[in-house]
Amino acid sequence: RSPQVKAFVTQDIPLYHNLEMKHLPGADPELVLLSLRYEELERIPLSDMTREEINQLVQELGFYRKETPDAPVPEEFQFAPAKPLPILLPPQAPTTDGKTPPKWDKEERPDL
């Protein structure tokens, strides 16, 4: 095992909200990203990364880093790094010429 990965596991993981360590004997270290339903989304190998690179990756993925392991987590980060579910808009019907009508911003359409 890389000393860089081991340092991340022992010293940094406790500072991240919603980041857990599962030890699997003999397995190469990897970050496994799960959905809110615990479905696997992605696996990222960590073996060749430095501690700094892993920390940067985890923060870019949206994990909240606390000052201390017991520090409170602000309300807006309680479910981080989960992203809000996309709002599904109804499909627009094509116009008589077969083209989809343009989408307008609220500034362009004051009636909205």
Backbone torsions as a table, in degrees:
resi	resn	phi	psi	omega
1	ARG	NA	142.9	178.3
2	SER	-71.1	135.3	176.1
3	PRO	-63.7	-26.3	178.4
4	GLN	-66.7	-45.9	179.3
5	VAL	-66.2	-41.5	-179.9
6	LYS	-62.5	-39.9	177.8
7	ALA	-64.5	-40.6	177.4
8	PHE	-61.5	-46.4	-177.6
9	VAL	-62.2	-46.4	-174.2
10	THR	-81.6	-33.0	-173.2
11	GLN	-106.6	-29.3	-174.3
12	ASP	-99.9	-39.9	-177.3
13	ILE	-53.3	-40.6	179.8
14	PRO	-61.6	-17.2	-179.5
15	LEU	-86.7	-13.1	-176.7
16	TYR	-96.6	134.6	177.0
17	HIS	-81.2	135.7	178.6
18	ASN	64.6	28.0	175.0
19	LEU	-121.9	120.9	-176.5
20	GLU	-119.7	150.5	177.0
21	MET	-106.0	128.5	173.1
22	LYS	-120.4	118.0	-179.3
23	HIS	-85.4	122.6	176.2
24	LEU	-119.0	104.9	-176.8
25	PRO	-52.8	129.5	176.7
26	GLY	84.1	-10.2	-178.8
27	ALA	-85.1	144.3	174.0
28	ASP	-69.3	143.7	-178.9
29	PRO	-68.6	133.0	177.0
30	GLU	-149.0	152.5	175.6
31	LEU	-93.6	123.5	180.0
32	VAL	-110.5	118.3	-179.8
33	LEU	-94.3	131.2	-177.9
34	LEU	-117.9	152.4	175.1
35	SER	-79.4	175.7	176.6
36	LEU	-60.3	-23.5	178.6
37	ARG	-94.6	13.1	179.3
38	TYR	64.6	28.2	173.8
39	GLU	-89.2	138.1	-178.6
40	GLU	-68.9	128.7	179.1
41	LEU	-103.1	-40.0	-174.9
42	GLU	-163.4	151.7	173.9
43	ARG	-122.3	128.9	-179.3
44	ILE	-121.2	114.6	178.7
45	PRO	-65.7	138.6	-177.7
46	LEU	-111.2	-9.7	-172.6
47	SER	-51.8	-40.8	-174.8
48	ASP	-95.2	9.7	-177.5
49	MET	-100.4	151.6	174.4
50	THR	-83.9	165.0	177.6
51	ARG	-57.8	-42.5	179.6
52	GLU	-63.0	-42.4	179.1
53	GLU	-64.3	-39.8	179.1
54	ILE	-65.6	-44.4	178.2
55	ASN	-60.5	-42.6	179.6
56	GLN	-63.5	-44.5	179.0
57	LEU	-59.3	-49.3	-177.0
58	VAL	-61.2	-40.4	179.0
59	GLN	-70.8	-37.2	176.5
60	GLU	-64.4	-29.6	177.6
61	LEU	-75.4	-10.5	175.0
62	GLY	102.7	8.9	177.1
63	PHE	-72.4	138.2	-179.1
64	TYR	-86.7	127.5	179.1
65	ARG	-101.1	122.2	-179.9
66	LYS	-86.8	160.1	176.8
67	GLU	-69.1	-39.9	178.0
68	THR	-136.3	158.5	-179.2
69	PRO	-55.7	-31.7	-177.0
70	ASP	-95.5	2.9	-178.0
71	ALA	-65.0	146.9	178.1
72	PRO	-68.8	154.4	178.9
73	VAL	-106.0	125.2	178.9
74	PRO	-56.8	149.2	-177.1
75	GLU	-50.8	-43.0	-176.0
76	GLU	-68.1	-11.6	179.4
77	PHE	-109.8	7.4	-177.5
78	GLN	-57.5	-37.3	-178.4
79	PHE	-105.1	6.6	179.8
80	ALA	-62.6	143.3	10.4
81	PRO	-93.9	17.7	-178.8
82	ALA	-57.9	137.6	178.2
83	LYS	-94.6	148.8	176.6
84	PRO	-60.1	148.0	177.7
85	LEU	-66.7	138.4	179.9
86	PRO	-65.0	144.6	176.3
87	ILE	-84.0	121.4	-178.8
88	LEU	-87.3	120.3	178.2
89	LEU	-93.4	145.9	178.5
90	PRO	-65.2	144.5	178.8
91	PRO	-63.6	144.9	179.0
92	GLN	-87.4	139.4	178.6
93	ALA	-75.7	141.0	176.9
94	PRO	-66.9	153.1	177.4
95	THR	-78.7	179.6	-177.7
96	THR	-62.8	-25.1	178.8
97	ASP	-86.8	5.9	176.4
98	GLY	86.7	-1.5	179.9
99	LYS	-97.3	147.8	176.9
100	THR	-77.3	135.7	-179.7
101	PRO	-63.5	152.0	-179.3
102	PRO	-66.9	153.2	176.2
103	LYS	-91.7	141.6	-177.0
104	TRP	-115.2	145.6	170.6
105	ASP	-80.2	159.8	179.5
106	LYS	-61.2	-32.7	179.1
107	GLU	-64.8	-33.5	-179.2
108	GLU	-80.3	-22.1	-177.9
109	ARG	-122.5	83.1	-177.2
110	PRO	-64.0	-12.8	-179.6
111	ASP	-76.5	-7.8	-177.9
112	LEU	-90.5	NA	NA
